[in-house]
Amino acid sequence: MGKIANQEIIDRLNAKFSQQIETISEPYGLLTFETSTALISEVLAFLKTDPELKFNYLTDITAVHYPEKKEALGVIYHLHSLTNNVRVRIKVFITTANPNIPTATTLWEGANWMERETFDFFGINFTGHPNLVRILNVDDMTVFPMRREYQLEDPNRIDKKDYFFGR
């Protein structure tokens, strides 16, 4: 089977979800769009089970933090249709005050560790996850290190003072 055009994917999504797919773009040919936390599970299930689209491979789940935005946390999904040789990126933006999004482990068991890593570094709660605990950081850590909430360097380090560099 040949590659499905991005416009065909958009048309199928819009037919199913009545224009609830937003901010559609194609950076470097990669179809990218946004949806909501209320719809993400249904969108992922549709993309996976649709007999023509067949996005059956979950490549990655990660996040990004934009502290200047109201919905500062973005959960990013990358799916791959091996049959059609095409990929998509789905974004869902949520607030740091309510960092909850449904789990994708009900569709892909491989989402387990991806969601744990995203929780560990960004503090995003994947509701319904079977074992959402830290995976790389220490268990008693109280912060989420990939959020842009902290200074990049310790201001008390004396080896970083300007007078050491002739400034």
N, C-alpha and C positions, 0 to 999 in steps of 0.2 A: 504494500500500500504506500502511496506517496505522502508527501508532507501536506498537512492541512494548513491552509492560509489562516493568518491571525484574524482576518475579518470574519471568516467562517466561525471561529471560536467565539468571537464577540457576538455575532448574530445569534448563536445557540444560547449563550449566556443571557443575552437580553430577552430572548423569547421565553426562557424559563423564569428569569428573575425580574421581569418588568422594569427595566432601567434602574435596578438597584446596584448595578455594577458601575462604579464611578472612576474618574480620573484615569481614563484609559490612555496609555502611551506605549511606544515601542522603541525604547532605547536600545540601539544596536540590534534591532530586529526581535528583541525579547518582549513578548506581549506582557504588559504590566498593568494591573488594575487594582482598585481598592473596593472593599466591601465592609460590612459592619460585623460586630461580634455576634449579633443576633442571627446573621445569615451565613457566617463562615463555615459552619459544619455542613450546612446544606449545599453550599457552593463546592466545597471539597468533595463531598459525596457525589454530586452531579458530575464533576470533572472526572472522577475516578470510574464511575459506573456507566457513564454514557457510552452506548455501543459504538459510536463513531469517534469520539474524542479519546477515550481510553488513557487518561492521565493516571496510570496505575503505579507510578514510581514517585515516591516522596523523596526528593533530593535533599532538602534541607528545611529546617525551621530555625529561624534566628530572630533577633530583634535589633532595634536601633533606638537611641534616645535623643530626642530633640527638646532640650529643656526650655527653649524659648517658645514652644508651641503649647496650646491648651491641651491637646491630646498628644502628650509628649512621647509616649511609647508606641513604637510601630512593631507589630509582629509580622514577620515576612516569611512566606511559604514559597518554595520552589518545587514545581511539579514537572515531571517529564513523561511524555507519551512515547514509550519506546517503539510502539507500533507505527506511529505517525512521524516519529523523529522531530518532535517539537516540544518546546518548554514554555512554561508560563510562570510569572511571579505574581503572587497575591499579597496585598498589604492590608492590614487592619490596624487602625490607630485607636489607642485607648489612653485614659488618663492615669497618672501615677497614683491618684487618690483611689481609683478602682481598677487595678491592673488585672482584671479577670477576663479570660477567654476560654471557650470550650476546648477540650482536648481533641487531638487528632488520632489518639491511640485506638479509638474505636474503628478507624479506617485502616491505619497502618501501625503495626506493632513497632516498627522502627522509629516512630515518633517519640517513643518512650524516652530515650536518652537525649534526643534533641530538645524536647520540652524540659527535661530536667536541667540541661545545660543553660537553656534560656531563662529558666526560673532562677538558677544559681547566680547568674551574672546580671540579670536585669530585674529580677523580682516579679516576673509575670506569673500569675497563678493560672495554671491550666486546669479548669474545673472538670472533674471527672477523671483526672489522671490517676492511675492505680498506685503510684508510689512517688509523689512529688516531693523529693528531698534533694538536698545538695548533692552534687556529683563530683565536683572538682575542688571546691573550696571547703574549708573546715566547717563542721556542722554548727558550731556555735557562733559563726560569723553573723553580724547583725546588719551589714550593709550589702549593697549590690555593686560590685566594682566596675561594671561597664556603664553605669549611669554617670552622666557628666555632672556630678554634684560636688565634686571635690577638686582641690587644687592638683595640678599635674605634678608639682614637686613640693617638697617640704621647704617652706620659706626659712626655716632655721638652719639649713645646711650652709656652713661657712665657705665650703669650696665652690659655691655657685655665686658668690658675691661679685658684683661688677668690677671692683677694684683689682681683683685677680686677673682680669682680662683687659686692663688698661682703659676701662670706661669710666 
